[in-house]
Structures are given as structure tokens and as C-alpha cells.
Amino acid sequence: MATDQDDDRGSSARALPTSPARTTADAPEESGSARDCEAEREERERRDIAVLVAEMDATNGPADEAAVQRATELRS
């Protein structure tokens, strides 16, 4: 979803598409702790990254192993 001219300042936003089920899953339960919410957020992020990588592989072919190694080193 992309919006332009959201307010008088002319800001814009871009968000990943979400399904109603995902939006509901993103809402923390009242009885859940902050740690549980953070763990759920991290799991969703890992799944989103896996989907993104799969899409990139399908479009561009597998990543170069040297590039993967450099990215891994930069991340640590």
C-alpha cells in the first residue's frame, strides 16, 4: 500500500502488503508480555526475509556466495 499526500505536509508512506489475518496476528494480546510480542515480531521478520530472498532468487538467480559471506560478516 502506498499513499501520497497523507496530510497537509505531503508526506508519503510505503508499507508491505498485509492480509487481515496478518494484521490481527500483529496485534499483541493483552495477556502477552513484551518479550512474547518481541519474539513474535522477530519470527514474522524472519519469515518476511525468507519470502523476500526466495523472490529475489526466483528473479535474479541464487546469490553469489562471496556476497553472502560479506553480508554475514557485516551483520556481525
C-alpha positions as CSV (number, residue, x, y, z in Angstrom):
1,M,0.0,0.0,0.0
2,A,1.4,3.3,-0.9
3,T,-0.1,6.6,-0.1
4,D,0.8,10.1,-1.2
5,Q,-0.4,13.4,0.4
6,D,-1.3,11.7,3.6
7,D,-1.6,15.0,5.4
8,D,-1.0,18.7,4.7
9,R,2.7,18.3,4.8
10,G,2.6,16.0,1.8
11,S,4.3,13.0,3.5
12,S,4.1,9.6,1.8
13,A,4.4,6.1,3.2
14,R,5.0,2.7,1.7
15,A,4.1,-0.5,3.5
16,L,4.4,-4.1,2.7
17,P,1.0,-5.7,1.7
18,T,-0.7,-7.3,4.7
19,S,-3.6,-9.6,4.9
20,P,-6.3,-9.2,7.5
21,A,-5.1,-12.3,9.2
22,R,-1.6,-10.9,9.5
23,T,-2.9,-7.5,10.8
24,T,-4.7,-9.4,13.5
25,A,-1.6,-11.5,14.3
26,D,0.4,-8.4,14.6
27,A,-1.8,-7.0,17.4
28,P,-0.4,-8.0,20.8
29,E,-2.6,-9.9,23.1
30,E,-3.4,-8.2,26.3
31,S,-2.2,-11.1,28.4
32,G,1.1,-11.4,26.4
33,S,4.3,-10.0,27.7
34,A,6.6,-7.6,25.8
35,R,9.1,-10.4,25.4
36,D,6.5,-12.6,23.8
37,C,5.5,-9.8,21.4
38,E,9.1,-9.1,20.5
39,A,9.7,-12.9,19.8
40,E,6.6,-12.9,17.6
41,R,7.8,-9.8,15.7
42,E,11.2,-11.3,15.2
43,E,9.6,-14.6,13.8
44,R,7.5,-12.6,11.4
45,E,10.5,-10.6,10.3
46,R,12.5,-13.9,9.6
47,R,9.6,-15.2,7.6
48,D,9.3,-12.0,5.6
49,I,13.0,-12.0,4.9
50,A,12.8,-15.7,3.7
51,V,10.0,-14.7,1.3
52,L,12.0,-11.8,0.1
53,V,15.1,-13.9,-0.5
54,A,13.0,-16.5,-2.3
55,E,11.5,-13.8,-4.6
56,M,15.0,-12.4,-5.3
57,D,16.3,-15.9,-6.1
58,A,13.4,-16.5,-8.5
59,T,14.0,-13.2,-10.2
60,N,17.8,-13.0,-10.2
61,G,19.0,-16.5,-9.5
62,P,20.8,-17.5,-6.4
63,A,23.1,-15.1,-4.6
64,D,26.8,-15.2,-5.1
65,E,28.4,-17.0,-2.1
66,A,31.1,-14.3,-1.8
67,A,28.4,-11.6,-1.4
68,V,26.5,-13.7,1.2
69,Q,29.8,-14.1,3.2
70,R,30.4,-10.3,3.1
71,A,26.9,-9.6,4.2
72,T,27.2,-12.1,7.0
73,E,30.5,-10.5,8.2
74,L,29.0,-7.0,8.1
75,R,26.0,-8.2,10.1
76,S,28.1,-9.5,13.0
